[in-house]
Amino acid sequence: MHREPIEAPITVLNEQQKSWVKDVVIAENEDFLVVNKPENVSVHAGSDTRVGLIEALRIYREDLRFIELVHRIDRATSGLLLIAKKPSMLKTLHALVRDRELQKKYHLVVFGTWPKSLNKIDTPVESRDSLTTFQIMKTFDGMTLLEANLHTGRQHQIRIHAASVGYPIVGDTKYGNFEKNREFVKKYKLDSMFLHAKHLKFSWNDEVLNFDAPYPEAWKRLLSFFL
């Protein structure tokens, strides 16, 4: 029986991987890391990539004997992720997620002028209860900059909820408006999905911690036209 050869694990990063992983950590203590994931970087290796964020960190930071993702974001989404540095902390941090004590806010740009009255969407995702609340930040050039607060953590929840009411995220190639995406790329020369995990907030050792992720370059270029 023919078997496909098993590829050896990657142990050395290429220059492109080194360029982003060296600056990805924005906060760290003895229990966890907070990282600002670049867009189009998978959180972990899979069938289409041999090195994701977690593998790159393990290679680049040899001092990290144990690191595991507490939660995930899509490959095309940029922004904040929490990573445990100890098995015991992974269990504790997972409990924060399970008990909805890890507050996550995203920024997104959608096509269209988002209605002021549309401040929440609770359409089920994957047949499971889902809730996202939205706040308008700015409208510009037929688009709206929003802040979304995730109250549940379904896969692709924000992307699905935005598209379900007719305001797809700019650059979303799965749930978005393909014709508008093409027109946007032609006009702005920016080929990105505009969904960014902007804020994380949770209590740790009797202290409330707040983290904020700077916008990626594509965001800065787009918003510089209007803000």
N, C-alpha and C positions, 0 to 999 in steps of 0.2 A: 504494500500500500504506500502510495506517495505521500510524503509529509512535507509541508512547507518548512524551510529552515527557520529556526527561532533566532530573531535578531538579538544580539547582545545589548544590554542596557547602555544607554548613553552615559558616559562618565566625564566628558569634556564638552563645554559649551562653545558654540561658534560665536563670532564677534557680534552678530546681531542679538543673540540671546544675552550675551554679557552686557550689551549696551543698555538693555532695559532692566535686567534683574538687579544690577548694582544700585539702582535708585528706587526699587519698588517698595521697600520697607519705609513706612512713615512714622511708625511708633512701635516700641518694643519694651517688654519687661520680662521678668523671669518666667511668666506664665504663658504669654501669647505674643504674637506679632499682628500688627495691622498693616496691610499692604494695599497699595493703589495699583490694581491690575491694569495693564495696558489693554486697549481694544484688540480684538483678533488674536488673543492669547488664550488657549484653553487652560482651565484651572488644573487639569491633570492630563497625563498622556492617555491616548486612546487609539482607535483604529486609524485615525487620520493624522496623528502627530505622536512623535516619540518623546517629546519634551514639553510638558506643560509648566504652569507656574510652580507647582509644588515640587516637581522634579528639578527645575532650574534652581530653586532655592536650596534644595538639598545638596546640589553639586557646588553651587557658588559659596554657600555658607557651611563649611565642613564642621563648624562648631555646633551646628544644630543637630543633635543626635536623634531627636524626634520632632517631627512637625506633621500635623494633619489638618485638613480643612475643617472648619466648624460649619460653614455653609458654602454655597456656590453661587456664581453668577454666570450668565451665558458667555460664550466665547466672544461674541461681538460686543458685549457690554463691557464698559470700563468701570473702574472704581473700586470701592472698599471691600475688602475681604478680611475676615478674622481667622487666624491660624493658631492652633494650640501648640505649645512647646512641650507638653507633658501628657501622658495618657490620662492622668487624673484630671488635668485641666480640660481635656477634650470632653470628658463626661460632664464636667461642671458647665462648660460653655454650651454644650448641646442642650442642657437643661434650660439655659436662658432662651435658646431658640424655641424649644418645645413649649415653654411657658409664655412665649411672646414677650419676653422682657428685653430682647435685643431689638431696638427700634432702628428701622432701616428706611431712609428716605432717598429717593432717586430724583434726578433731573432728567427731563426728556424734552425733545422738540418734536412736535407733531405737525402734520399738514392740516391747514384749516384754522379757523378762529374758534377756539374752544368756548362753549357757552358758559357764562358765569354761573348758571344754575346747576351745571353738571359737576358736582363736587364729590360724588362717590359712585363707584360701580361695584355691584355685588353679583354679577353674572357668574355662575359656577364654572370652574375650570377643571377639566378631567373629571367631571361629575362630582366635584367636591366644592363645598362652600368656599367662596373667595371674596375678599373685600380689599379694594384699593380706594383711597381717598386722594383727591387732586386739588391743587391750588394753582391758580393762574399767576405766573410771574411777569410775563410780557407777551404781547403779540407783535409780530413784525412780518412784513412781506408775505402774507398768506400763511404764516406759521405761528405756532404758540409755544412758548417756553413754559413748562409746567414743573411743579414739584409733586411727586407722588409718594404717599406714605403706604407702605405695605403692612397690612394687618394680618394677612395670611401669606404663605410662602409657596404657592403653586408654581410649577415650571412655566416660564414664559408669561407669568401672570399679567404684568404691566403691558407687555406687547399685545397680548390677546385682548385685554380690557380696552385699551386705546383703540385698537382696530375694530372692535365689536360695535363701537358707537360712531364709527365713521371718521375717526381722527388717527390714522396710523402713524407710527413713529417714522420720522425721516430716516431713510436708509435701511429700514427693516426689509430684508429680502425674503422673509418667510411669511409674515402676516401683512406686509405693507402694500402700498400702491406702486406697482412696478413702473408705470408710465411717469408718475410724479417723481419717483426716485431718479429715473433717467434724466428728466428735465432739471432736477436739482443738481445732479453731478455736472451736467453740461454748463449750468449757470455759475455754480460756485466752485467747481473743480475740487469738491470734497466727496470722497467715497467712503463714508463712515455711517454706522448706525448711531443715532444720537440718543442713547440711553446710558446714563452715568450714575453709578451708585455713589451718591454725594456725601451722605451723612450716616454715621453709626453712633448710637447712644446706648449705654447700659451701665448698670451699677456693678462696682467691683471693689471689694474690701472697704465697704461703707463709703465709697466715693463714686459720684456720677461722672462717667467718662464720656467725652464728646470727641468725635473724630470727623475731619472734613477732608475730602479728596479734591485736589486741584483739578481743573478741567484739562482734558487732553488737548493737544495742539489743534485738532480739527474743530473742537468746540470754540477755542479762543479765536480762531480765524473767522468762524461764522458769526459769533456774537460781537466781534469787533466792528462789524458792519452796522450794528443796531444799538448796542448798549453803551 
